Amino acid sequence: MRLWRAHGLGNDYLVLEDGPIMTPALARAVCDRHRGVGSDGVLEPTASARADCGVRIWNPDGSIAEKSGNGLRIFAQWRGDRLASPNQFTVDTGFDVVRCRVGDSVIEVEMGRASARPGDVPAQRELRDTFIQVGDDSLPVVAMGVGNPHCVAFFDNNLDELPWRTWGALLEVHPLFPNRTNVQFARVVNEHTVEIRIWERGAGETMASGSSSCAVAAAAVWTGRLEPGLITVKMPGGTLQVTVQADLDLLLVGPVEVVGIFEVAAAWLNRAV
């Protein structure tokens, strides 16, 4: 098994270049940071009849993600580096088709249109700063779909003073979200900037997330906290740029850093499969 590694602001993925077909058990083994290679997910290239290429996005818990902004940017960088691919192409995630552009220092992904409609998130009902019970607390949340489900809670105070990891774990599996959900805790810094903390479905705490950045920016526009336009999203791992149109159409822009290639030992792989 040969794996190509890169990260987007500390959110790291492995591209499966060579090896067996990925399975939930193998994805869990590969992503294990103590007994495996270690990663926030695995990107498995696939064929597609409706796009230039395809990718299956595996979470560390062995589930499959509908979309990942950082994962797609990393996959686009891999195609540019390893396959000498054209700098623009479409990618089929198995759930949606997006367009990627590989630049000199950043990768752009047209993430599609965000939606707060319950069927698009999916969520049991529309949530627009709606208070729901989370453990012993009642939190105002916004449900937003960007091709995968997101739950955003806005606060005015220091995010790191909040028990957001505990809340994130509870919200991920809240019954309002039939497919579970990614969770973000956000604070508007100024008219063009928002900072967030991230609890990813199937991965837990992550330093950065492209789809989370898109969901928070869209939620901020939809609730009137920010105007449409270019929004800077600050995370522990770094900063991404999200352009939100009035109709909530999204463009994600940010860097990718290539780490290298990992060759998995045959004995380890034989045990893992």
RODO-2510 file (C-alpha; in nm, 4 decimals, decimal comma):
residues 273
     n   res          X          Y          Z
     1     m     0,0000     0,0000     0,0000
     2     r     0,1331     0,3416    -0,0969
     3     l    -0,0223     0,6555     0,0558
     4     w     0,0416     1,0191    -0,0387
     5     r     0,0076     1,2584     0,2551
     6     a    -0,0767     1,6290     0,2678
     7     h    -0,2544     1,8624     0,5051
     8     g    -0,4692     2,1715     0,4790
     9     l    -0,3911     2,3862     0,7839
    10     g    -0,3315     2,0800     1,0000
    11     n    -0,6307     1,8823     0,8706
    12     d    -0,4448     1,5887     0,7122
    13     y    -0,5525     1,3320     0,4549
    14     l    -0,3941     1,0318     0,2873
    15     v    -0,4532     0,9602    -0,0824
    16     l    -0,4579     0,5873    -0,1615
    17     e    -0,2188     0,5616    -0,4563
    18     d    -0,1752     0,1859    -0,4561
    19     g    -0,3154    -0,0985    -0,2497
    20     p    -0,6319    -0,2927    -0,1727
    21     i    -0,9797    -0,1486    -0,2067
    22     m    -1,0575     0,0537     0,1035
    23     t    -1,3033    -0,0884     0,3559
    24     p    -1,4395     0,0597     0,6814
    25     a    -1,2075    -0,1609     0,8877
    26     l    -0,9031    -0,0744     0,6765
    27     a    -0,9847     0,2984     0,6896
    28     r    -1,0019     0,2813     1,0690
    29     a    -0,6697     0,0961     1,0851
    30     v    -0,4909     0,3340     0,8471
    31     c    -0,6183     0,6477     1,0247
    32     d    -0,5204     0,5219     1,3713
    33     r    -0,2515     0,7647     1,4919
    34     h    -0,0945     0,5172     1,7333
    35     r    -0,1080     0,1811     1,5545
    36     g    -0,1504     0,2918     1,1922
    37     v    -0,0321     0,5657     0,9605
    38     g    -0,2512     0,8319     1,1226
    39     s    -0,4817     1,0733     0,9454
    40     d    -0,8066     1,2709     0,9580
    41     g    -0,9244     1,0662     0,6589
    42     v    -0,8401     0,8681     0,3472
    43     l    -0,9073     0,9791    -0,0106
    44     e    -0,9666     0,6855    -0,2456
    45     p    -0,9572     0,7779    -0,6169
    46     t    -1,2492     0,6379    -0,8164
    47     a    -1,3803     0,6482    -1,1720
    48     s    -1,6756     0,8680    -1,2659
    49     a    -1,9094     0,8865    -1,5620
    50     r    -2,0239     1,2397    -1,4774
    51     a    -1,6957     1,4142    -1,3903
    52     d    -1,3289     1,4190    -1,4878
    53     c    -1,2463     1,2016    -1,1861
    54     g    -1,3923     1,0720    -0,8638
    55     v    -1,2959     1,0306    -0,4998
    56     r    -1,4387     0,8438    -0,2037
    57     i    -1,3774     1,0292     0,1246
    58     w    -1,3289     0,7993     0,4258
    59     n    -1,3593     0,9265     0,7825
    60     p    -1,1325     0,7878     1,0591
    61     d    -1,4263     0,5921     1,2033
    62     g    -1,4734     0,4042     0,8750
    63     s    -1,7756     0,6026     0,7573
    64     i    -1,7897     0,7824     0,4226
    65     a    -1,8211     1,1610     0,4029
    66     e    -2,0392     1,3229     0,1384
    67     k    -1,7996     1,6163     0,0974
    68     s    -1,4850     1,7644     0,2521
    69     g    -1,3466     2,1033     0,1563
    70     n    -0,9961     2,0260     0,2797
    71     g    -1,0134     1,6723     0,1446
    72     l    -1,1089     1,7990    -0,2004
    73     r    -0,8330     2,0599    -0,1986
    74     i    -0,5800     1,7932    -0,0992
    75     f    -0,7114     1,5569    -0,3671
    76     a    -0,6804     1,8371    -0,6250
    77     q    -0,3204     1,9031    -0,5182
    78     w    -0,2442     1,5312    -0,5498
    79     r    -0,3774     1,5220    -0,9057
    80     g    -0,1661     1,8230    -0,9945
    81     d     0,1497     1,6860    -0,8319
    82     r     0,1302     1,3171    -0,9186
    83     l    -0,0746     1,2961    -1,2374
    84     a     0,0242     1,6245    -1,4031
    85     s    -0,3474     1,6900    -1,4302
    86     p    -0,4860     2,0073    -1,5925
    87     n    -0,5207     2,2863    -1,3374
    88     q    -0,9021     2,2785    -1,3631
    89     f    -1,1188     1,9677    -1,3401
    90     t    -1,4398     1,8321    -1,1922
    91     v    -1,4519     1,5787    -0,9083
    92     d    -1,7344     1,3379    -0,8268
    93     t    -1,7547     1,2643    -0,4516
    94     g    -2,0230     0,9997    -0,5036
    95     f    -2,2789     1,2477    -0,3721
    96     d    -2,1989     1,5681    -0,5625
    97     v    -1,9776     1,7084    -0,8387
    98     v    -1,7506     2,0044    -0,7680
    99     r    -1,4986     2,1995    -0,9738
   100     c    -1,1399     2,2429    -0,8521
   101     r    -0,8649     2,4795    -0,9621
   102     v    -0,4986     2,4268    -0,8717
   103     g    -0,3050     2,7531    -0,8401
   104     d     0,0570     2,8315    -0,7594
   105     s    -0,0014     2,8594    -0,3843
   106     v    -0,3707     2,7874    -0,3225
   107     i    -0,6426     2,5473    -0,4285
   108     e    -0,9936     2,6679    -0,5143
   109     v    -1,3035     2,4520    -0,4843
   110     e    -1,6482     2,5547    -0,6032
   111     m    -1,8400     2,3998    -0,3140
   112     g    -2,1902     2,4522    -0,4544
   113     r    -2,4838     2,6217    -0,2844
   114     a    -2,5465     2,5990     0,0886
   115     s    -2,8999     2,5332     0,2044
   116     a    -3,0847     2,5543     0,5342
   117     r    -3,3784     2,3499     0,4082
   118     p    -3,4232     2,0534     0,6432
   119     g    -3,4147     1,7998     0,3598
   120     d    -3,0889     1,9439     0,2274
   121     v    -2,8992     1,9416     0,5584
   122     p    -3,0506     1,6887     0,6512
   123     a    -3,2215     1,7872     0,9760
   124     q    -3,5580     1,7081     1,1267
   125     r    -3,6615     2,0750     1,1046
   126     e    -3,5257     2,4167     1,0176
   127     l    -3,2881     2,5480     1,2823
   128     r    -3,2145     2,9213     1,2757
   129     d    -3,0615     3,0255     1,6072
   130     t    -3,3001     2,7715     1,7562
   131     f    -3,2350     2,6701     2,1156
   132     i    -3,1987     2,2957     2,1630
   133     q    -3,1031     2,0939     2,4674
   134     v    -2,7456     1,9656     2,4677
   135     g    -2,6738     1,7773     2,7876
   136     d    -2,7444     2,0202     3,0710
   137     d    -2,7242     2,3249     2,8427
   138     s    -2,9511     2,4947     2,5909
   139     l    -2,7659     2,6154     2,2819
   140     p    -2,8774     2,8340     1,9871
   141     v    -2,7913     2,6445     1,6696
   142     v    -2,8131     2,6889     1,2931
   143     a    -2,8461     2,3838     1,0662
   144     m    -2,6745     2,4241     0,7297
   145     g    -2,6074     2,1797     0,4473
   146     v    -2,3140     2,2266     0,2104
   147     g    -2,3288     1,8793     0,0596
   148     n    -2,2745     1,7376     0,4082
   149     p    -2,4549     1,8293     0,7330
   150     h    -2,3447     2,1045     0,9693
   151     c    -2,4630     2,2486     1,2983
   152     v    -2,3323     2,5974     1,3855
   153     a    -2,3592     2,7703     1,7231
   154     f    -2,2622     3,1401     1,7429
   155     f    -2,1262     3,2989     2,0609
   156     d    -1,9940     3,6413     2,1583
   157     n    -1,7434     3,5207     2,4183
   158     n    -1,4052     3,3499     2,3966
   159     l    -1,4659     3,0133     2,2306
   160     d    -1,1932     2,8369     2,4258
   161     e    -1,3711     2,9207     2,7514
   162     l    -1,6661     2,7072     2,6345
   163     p    -1,6962     2,3278     2,6804
   164     w    -1,7273     2,3028     2,3032
   165     r    -1,5677     1,9585     2,2722
   166     t    -1,8300     1,8125     2,5056
   167     w    -2,1064     1,9948     2,3199
   168     g    -1,9638     1,8879     1,9830
   169     a    -1,9671     1,5197     2,0729
   170     l    -2,3293     1,5464     2,1889
   171     l    -2,4464     1,7513     1,8901
   172     e    -2,2808     1,5153     1,6405
   173     v    -2,5278     1,2430     1,7359
   174     h    -2,8262     1,4629     1,8247
   175     p    -3,1551     1,3074     1,7034
   176     l    -3,2330     1,6228     1,5040
   177     f    -2,9669     1,5079     1,2543
   178     p    -3,0511     1,1682     1,1014
   179     n    -2,7069     1,1289     0,9384
   180     r    -2,5195     1,2774     1,2343
   181     t    -2,3592     1,6175     1,1803
   182     n    -2,0404     1,8198     1,1780
   183     v    -2,0412     2,0864     1,4486
   184     q    -1,8873     2,4336     1,4610
   185     f    -1,8698     2,6938     1,7367
   186     a    -1,8260     3,0418     1,5942
   187     r    -1,7613     3,4028     1,6937
   188     v    -1,7947     3,6944     1,4521
   189     v    -1,4749     3,9008     1,4849
   190     n    -1,5625     4,1852     1,2479
   191     e    -1,7695     4,2472     0,9358
   192     h    -1,5454     4,0248     0,7228
   193     t    -1,4052     3,7720     0,9707
   194     v    -1,5277     3,4835     1,1848
   195     e    -1,3332     3,2443     1,4081
   196     i    -1,4404     2,8854     1,4724
   197     r    -1,3711     2,5655     1,6629
   198     i    -1,4537     2,2373     1,4902
   199     w    -1,5928     1,9005     1,5895
   200     e    -1,6058     1,6815     1,2781
   201     r    -1,8457     1,3951     1,2309
   202     g    -1,6482     1,0726     1,2461
   203     a    -1,3225     1,2486     1,3364
   204     g    -1,3787     1,4619     1,6471
   205     e    -1,1762     1,7773     1,7077
   206     t    -0,9877     1,9008     1,4020
   207     m    -0,7566     2,1984     1,3556
   208     a    -0,9225     2,3107     1,0321
   209     s    -1,2052     2,2169     0,7966
   210     g    -1,3024     2,3456     0,4560
   211     s    -1,6662     2,2410     0,4599
   212     s    -1,7003     2,3708     0,8175
   213     s    -1,5609     2,7075     0,7068
   214     c    -1,8151     2,7159     0,4243
   215     a    -2,1026     2,6200     0,6536
   216     v    -2,0177     2,8850     0,9126
   217     a    -1,9743     3,1568     0,6495
   218     a    -2,3067     3,0614     0,4883
   219     a    -2,4806     3,0484     0,8271
   220     a    -2,3437     3,3916     0,9176
   221     v    -2,4820     3,5374     0,5940
   222     w    -2,8152     3,3523     0,6194
   223     t    -2,8753     3,4776     0,9753
   224     g    -2,7734     3,8354     0,8896
   225     r    -2,4551     3,8409     1,0948
   226     l    -2,2385     3,9073     0,7895
   227     e    -2,3003     4,0439     0,4402
   228     p    -2,2400     3,8322     0,1280
   229     g    -1,8866     3,8526    -0,0068
   230     l    -1,5385     3,7408     0,0928
   231     i    -1,5268     3,6051     0,4485
   232     t    -1,2096     3,5101     0,6327
   233     v    -1,2484     3,2044     0,8560
   234     k    -0,9897     3,1666     1,1331
   235     m    -0,9258     2,8246     1,2908
   236     p    -0,6574     2,6832     1,5204
   237     g    -0,4772     2,5448     1,2148
   238     g    -0,4896     2,8651     1,0118
   239     t    -0,7115     3,0692     0,7825
   240     l    -0,9321     2,9919     0,4828
   241     q    -1,1178     3,2296     0,2517
   242     v    -1,4823     3,1670     0,1643
   243     t    -1,6760     3,3777    -0,0838
   244     v    -2,0501     3,3597    -0,0152
   245     q    -2,2901     3,4878    -0,2800
   246     a    -2,6345     3,6235    -0,1921
   247     d    -2,7844     3,2884    -0,2980
   248     l    -2,5326     3,1123    -0,0649
   249     d    -2,3203     2,9797    -0,3519
   250     l    -1,9727     2,9072    -0,2116
   251     l    -1,6105     2,9313    -0,3263
   252     l    -1,3436     2,7944    -0,0915
   253     v    -0,9786     2,9029    -0,1241
   254     g    -0,6785     2,7925     0,0806
   255     p    -0,3330     2,6324     0,0856
   256     v    -0,2246     2,2692     0,0880
   257     e     0,1132     2,1463     0,2127
   258     v     0,2485     1,8199     0,0764
   259     v     0,4167     1,6016     0,3415
   260     g     0,5331     1,3017     0,1393
   261     i     0,4709     0,9391     0,0482
   262     f     0,4201     0,6551     0,2959
   263     e     0,4880     0,2910     0,2087
   264     v     0,2932     0,0576     0,4385
   265     a     0,4740    -0,2547     0,5619
   266     a     0,3344    -0,5759     0,4133
   267     a     0,3081    -0,7454     0,7542
   268     w     0,1032    -0,4569     0,8957
   269     l    -0,1237    -0,4520     0,5912
   270     n    -0,1827    -0,8268     0,6079
   271     r    -0,3022    -0,7901     0,9667
   272     a    -0,5152    -0,4834     0,8876
   273     v    -0,7072    -0,6401     0,5991
***
